[in-house]
Amino acid sequence: MSAPLLSVEDLRVSFPTPTGRVEVVKGLSFDLGRERLGIVGESGSGKSMTGRAILRLVRAPGRVAAKRMEFEGTEIQSLPERRMRDLRGARISMIMQDPKFSLNPVMTVGRQIAEALQAHERLGRRATRERVLEMLEAVRINDPERVASMYPHEISGGMGQRVMIAMMLIPRPSLLIADEPTSALDVSVQAQVLDLIDELVRDHGMGLILISHDLNLVSRYCDRIMVMNAGRVVESCAASELHRAQHPYTQGLLAAVPRMHETRPTLPVLDRSQWSGT
């Protein structure tokens, strides 16, 4: 059996409060190969903070600790910041929530994608431009030369998401962390963007961590699912087995999802007394 791409053991993230430090991620452990892992849970469950902690994007006064956090066999907790910057983007990329708003409004789309490539590879101007246009084509943008010359305010939300995906994938990373990458899009465009991410991940043999609150979406696009609540993983299962969830919290989340032909007069509410303190 091959070594995991990413291995995390006893990850803890905490922040100070007037009454002392509070942990928002509490002892999370998992291994990830070149597969698609979904992390789901309500807002505040710790799922986004997990992704940021892996990339060492949690700044003081936040504190991150783990018994082990290895990527491609390298312990990343002890890496100097300069080497960590080399790792971010080149080997691990992250698509943030509402990614279009992460684009620089005074730089053209093509220049921003080129910068993401040049930060990790030394290429000539012509080779860089060719890679940028190839990447825009890969994310299904029909007129890449025209789009490359546009500014962020000139493109739609769906196209902005595709541009950010191109920017994150142009260095050809081994792992992509997608944190609610379609939260600001309508349902039809969400499906297109997620189909695109899925296709690119499969074609390039990458690992994927998809962070979302949408159980149905994650079960469709992932191989495995971890369900988080209050900083802890309460259930792990194959995506195909999600409907057979055993934990009351996961069962409650599933029951609260509206159905296409809804006949229930009211949606059920989580009975937190069943799983509080787990």
Backbone torsions as a table, in degrees:
resi	resn	phi	psi	omega
1	MET	NA	131.4	-177.6
2	SER	-71.9	154.7	179.4
3	ALA	-67.1	147.2	179.6
4	PRO	-65.6	151.7	175.4
5	LEU	-68.3	-43.3	-179.9
6	LEU	-134.5	134.2	179.1
7	SER	-131.5	121.2	-178.2
8	VAL	-123.1	130.4	179.2
9	GLU	-131.4	121.8	175.1
10	ASP	56.2	51.5	177.7
11	LEU	-75.1	131.2	178.8
12	ARG	-134.3	132.4	177.3
13	VAL	-125.4	130.0	-177.4
14	SER	-137.3	157.1	177.8
15	PHE	-135.7	148.8	179.7
16	PRO	-76.7	147.1	173.1
17	THR	-134.9	169.4	178.0
18	PRO	-58.3	-21.5	-179.4
19	THR	-104.7	11.7	-179.8
20	GLY	118.1	175.2	-177.9
21	ARG	-71.0	142.2	178.6
22	VAL	-120.9	128.5	178.4
23	GLU	-84.2	128.6	176.4
24	VAL	-102.6	-17.2	168.7
25	VAL	-129.1	126.3	-167.6
26	LYS	-124.1	86.5	171.7
27	GLY	74.9	40.0	-178.0
28	LEU	-79.0	134.7	178.7
29	SER	-137.4	137.1	174.0
30	PHE	-168.4	158.2	171.6
31	ASP	-115.2	143.8	179.5
32	LEU	-131.1	126.2	172.9
33	GLY	-97.2	-158.1	176.2
34	ARG	-83.6	73.6	-174.5
35	GLU	-143.2	-179.1	-177.8
36	ARG	-114.4	112.7	-179.1
37	LEU	-108.8	128.5	175.4
38	GLY	-101.8	133.0	173.8
39	ILE	-115.2	117.9	-174.7
40	VAL	-124.3	158.7	178.4
41	GLY	161.8	170.3	178.7
42	GLU	-70.8	168.0	173.1
43	SER	-58.3	134.7	-178.9
44	GLY	87.1	5.2	-178.6
45	SER	-78.3	-15.5	179.3
46	GLY	104.4	3.4	-174.9
47	LYS	-69.5	-44.5	178.5
48	SER	-67.6	-37.6	179.7
49	MET	-65.1	-29.7	175.7
50	THR	-62.2	-47.4	179.0
51	GLY	-61.4	-42.3	179.8
52	ARG	-66.6	-36.9	-179.7
53	ALA	-65.5	-37.6	179.1
54	ILE	-60.8	-37.4	-179.7
55	LEU	-90.0	4.6	-178.4
56	ARG	56.6	47.5	178.7
57	LEU	-105.0	7.2	176.0
58	VAL	-88.9	114.3	-175.8
59	ARG	-99.0	161.2	177.1
60	ALA	-57.4	142.5	11.7
61	PRO	-85.8	7.1	174.3
62	GLY	-64.5	152.1	-177.4
63	ARG	-134.4	132.5	179.5
64	VAL	-118.9	133.7	176.8
65	ALA	-143.2	146.9	177.2
66	ALA	-156.3	148.2	174.3
67	LYS	-66.8	-33.6	179.6
68	ARG	-157.9	137.0	173.9
69	MET	-146.8	92.8	-174.0
70	GLU	-111.6	138.0	174.6
71	PHE	-125.2	121.1	-177.1
72	GLU	51.5	39.7	176.4
73	GLY	83.2	0.0	-179.3
74	THR	-107.5	129.9	176.3
75	GLU	-73.3	112.4	-172.2
76	ILE	-87.7	-13.8	179.3
77	GLN	-65.0	-33.6	-174.7
78	SER	-96.8	2.2	-179.6
79	LEU	-67.4	138.2	171.5
80	PRO	-59.6	151.4	-175.9
81	GLU	-58.2	-35.1	179.7
82	ARG	-62.9	-43.8	178.5
83	ARG	-69.6	-31.8	177.4
84	MET	-66.9	-37.5	176.9
85	ARG	-63.7	-36.0	177.0
86	ASP	-65.8	-33.8	-179.2
87	LEU	-72.8	-42.5	178.9
88	ARG	-63.0	131.2	179.1
89	GLY	88.1	-52.3	-178.3
90	ALA	-71.6	-46.3	-177.1
91	ARG	-111.2	-31.4	176.4
92	ILE	-128.5	125.1	176.7
93	SER	-118.2	152.7	-179.2
94	MET	-134.6	127.4	173.2
95	ILE	-96.0	118.1	-177.7
96	MET	-82.2	169.8	173.7
97	GLN	-64.1	143.8	-178.1
98	ASP	48.6	56.7	-170.8
99	PRO	-62.8	-25.9	-179.6
100	LYS	-57.4	-33.3	-177.1
101	PHE	-79.0	-0.4	173.2
102	SER	-89.1	-8.5	179.5
103	LEU	-74.9	147.3	177.7
104	ASN	-76.8	119.6	-174.5
105	PRO	-68.8	-15.7	-176.3
106	VAL	-106.7	10.7	176.7
107	MET	-121.4	143.8	177.6
108	THR	-66.7	157.4	179.8
109	VAL	-58.2	-46.6	-177.6
110	GLY	-61.9	-39.8	-179.5
111	ARG	-66.0	-38.3	-179.2
112	GLN	-68.0	-40.2	177.3
113	ILE	-66.0	-39.6	178.6
114	ALA	-62.2	-39.6	178.9
115	GLU	-61.6	-39.7	179.1
116	ALA	-61.7	-33.6	178.3
117	LEU	-77.4	-45.6	-175.4
118	GLN	-68.5	-20.1	177.5
119	ALA	-66.5	-20.0	-174.8
120	HIS	-125.7	-13.4	-179.8
121	GLU	-135.9	144.7	176.1
122	ARG	-97.9	104.9	179.8
123	LEU	-129.5	153.9	175.2
124	GLY	-70.4	169.2	-176.9
125	ARG	-61.2	-43.4	-178.1
126	ARG	-66.3	-44.9	-180.0
127	ALA	-63.5	-38.2	178.5
128	THR	-63.8	-45.7	-179.9
129	ARG	-62.0	-40.2	179.1
130	GLU	-62.7	-42.0	178.7
131	ARG	-64.5	-39.8	179.6
132	VAL	-62.3	-47.0	-178.7
133	LEU	-67.0	-38.3	176.5
134	GLU	-61.2	-40.5	-178.5
135	MET	-69.5	-39.2	177.2
136	LEU	-64.2	-37.4	175.2
137	GLU	-64.9	-38.8	-178.5
138	ALA	-63.4	-29.6	178.7
139	VAL	-94.1	20.1	170.7
140	ARG	65.5	41.1	170.9
141	ILE	-97.9	119.2	-168.6
142	ASN	-68.7	-35.5	-177.5
143	ASP	-121.6	75.2	-172.2
144	PRO	-61.4	-35.4	-179.3
145	GLU	-64.7	-41.3	179.3
146	ARG	-67.4	-44.5	-178.3
147	VAL	-66.4	-36.9	179.8
148	ALA	-60.8	-26.8	-178.2
149	SER	-91.7	-0.1	-177.1
150	MET	-91.3	161.6	175.7
151	TYR	-99.1	157.3	-175.7
152	PRO	-52.9	-36.0	-178.2
153	HIS	-71.0	-11.5	-178.5
154	GLU	-92.7	-2.9	-178.1
155	ILE	-114.4	157.0	-179.2
156	SER	-76.3	170.9	178.8
157	GLY	-61.7	-44.3	180.0
158	GLY	-64.0	-40.1	178.6
159	MET	-68.9	-35.1	177.1
160	GLY	-61.8	-39.2	176.9
161	GLN	-62.4	-42.2	-179.0
162	ARG	-65.2	-38.4	177.9
163	VAL	-62.5	-42.5	179.3
164	MET	-66.1	-37.3	176.5
165	ILE	-63.0	-43.1	177.4
166	ALA	-59.7	-41.6	-178.7
167	MET	-65.0	-40.2	-178.2
168	MET	-74.1	-29.2	-174.2
169	LEU	-97.7	-12.1	-176.2
170	ILE	-63.7	-29.3	175.7
171	PRO	-76.5	-1.2	179.8
172	ARG	60.9	61.3	-179.7
173	PRO	-72.6	167.2	176.0
174	SER	-90.1	-24.5	-176.0
175	LEU	-135.7	133.3	175.4
176	LEU	-117.5	127.0	173.7
177	ILE	-106.9	117.8	-178.5
178	ALA	-113.2	110.4	-176.3
179	ASP	-99.9	100.7	-178.5
180	GLU	46.7	56.2	-171.1
181	PRO	-69.3	-12.3	-176.7
182	THR	-123.4	18.7	-172.6
183	SER	-63.9	-25.6	-176.9
184	ALA	-97.8	8.4	-175.5
185	LEU	-107.9	157.0	175.1
186	ASP	-74.7	167.9	-168.5
187	VAL	-61.1	-42.3	-176.9
188	SER	-65.9	-39.8	179.5
189	VAL	-73.3	-33.5	175.8
190	GLN	-54.0	-48.0	-178.0
191	ALA	-61.8	-41.5	-180.0
192	GLN	-62.9	-44.5	-178.2
193	VAL	-66.7	-42.4	-179.1
194	LEU	-69.8	-36.8	174.3
195	ASP	-60.8	-39.3	179.3
196	LEU	-64.7	-47.8	178.4
197	ILE	-58.9	-44.8	-179.2
198	ASP	-60.1	-44.5	-179.4
199	GLU	-64.2	-44.5	-178.6
200	LEU	-67.0	-39.3	178.4
201	VAL	-62.5	-44.5	-179.9
202	ARG	-66.1	-45.3	-175.9
203	ASP	-64.3	-33.8	-176.5
204	HIS	-98.1	2.2	178.0
205	GLY	61.6	40.1	-176.7
206	MET	-92.8	166.5	166.5
207	GLY	-93.7	148.6	-179.6
208	LEU	-133.2	132.6	167.1
209	ILE	-114.2	111.7	179.9
210	LEU	-103.6	115.1	-178.0
211	ILE	-99.6	125.9	-175.9
212	SER	-160.0	162.2	171.8
213	HIS	-99.1	-4.7	-173.1
214	ASP	-94.9	104.2	-177.1
215	LEU	-63.0	-44.4	-178.0
216	ASN	-64.5	-40.4	179.7
217	LEU	-62.8	-46.4	-178.0
218	VAL	-66.7	-38.7	179.8
219	SER	-66.6	-25.4	179.1
220	ARG	-77.5	-37.2	-170.6
221	TYR	-104.4	-5.3	-174.3
222	CYS	-117.1	162.2	175.7
223	ASP	-90.9	-39.3	179.8
224	ARG	-129.9	157.1	-179.8
225	ILE	-132.9	135.9	168.5
226	MET	-115.3	128.2	179.3
227	VAL	-101.5	124.2	-177.7
228	MET	-110.9	144.0	172.6
229	ASN	-145.5	129.1	176.5
230	ALA	51.7	39.9	174.6
231	GLY	87.6	-3.3	-178.1
232	ARG	-118.7	152.2	170.7
233	VAL	-83.8	117.9	-178.9
234	VAL	-97.2	-18.5	179.1
235	GLU	-159.7	140.7	173.6
236	SER	-129.0	137.5	-179.7
237	CYS	-161.2	165.4	170.9
238	ALA	-67.0	145.3	-178.1
239	ALA	-58.5	-35.8	-179.0
240	SER	-69.2	-15.4	-178.4
241	GLU	-104.2	9.6	-175.9
242	LEU	-59.4	-36.5	-178.5
243	HIS	-66.2	-12.9	178.0
244	ARG	-103.0	22.4	-177.6
245	ALA	-52.7	141.7	-176.3
246	GLN	-101.6	-27.5	-174.8
247	HIS	-77.5	137.1	-179.0
248	PRO	-56.7	-33.5	180.0
249	TYR	-66.3	-47.3	178.3
250	THR	-63.2	-42.0	177.9
251	GLN	-60.6	-38.7	178.6
252	GLY	-66.4	-41.4	177.4
253	LEU	-62.2	-44.0	180.0
254	LEU	-63.7	-41.3	-178.8
255	ALA	-66.5	-27.6	-177.0
256	ALA	-83.4	-5.3	179.6
257	VAL	-76.6	124.5	177.5
258	PRO	-61.6	147.0	178.9
259	ARG	-103.4	158.8	-177.3
260	MET	-59.0	-46.5	179.2
261	HIS	-111.3	70.8	-173.6
262	GLU	-69.5	127.4	177.5
263	THR	-117.4	-9.2	-179.4
264	ARG	-74.1	135.1	-179.3
265	PRO	-66.1	-31.3	176.1
266	THR	-139.6	149.9	175.2
267	LEU	-80.1	140.8	179.6
268	PRO	-65.7	153.4	178.5
269	VAL	-110.3	142.1	179.3
270	LEU	-59.2	130.2	173.1
271	ASP	-91.6	90.5	-172.0
272	ARG	-68.7	-16.2	179.5
273	SER	-65.5	-21.0	-178.5
274	GLN	-73.2	-29.8	-172.9
275	TRP	-128.5	5.2	178.7
276	SER	-61.8	135.9	179.9
277	GLY	88.5	0.5	178.4
278	THR	-76.7	NA	NA
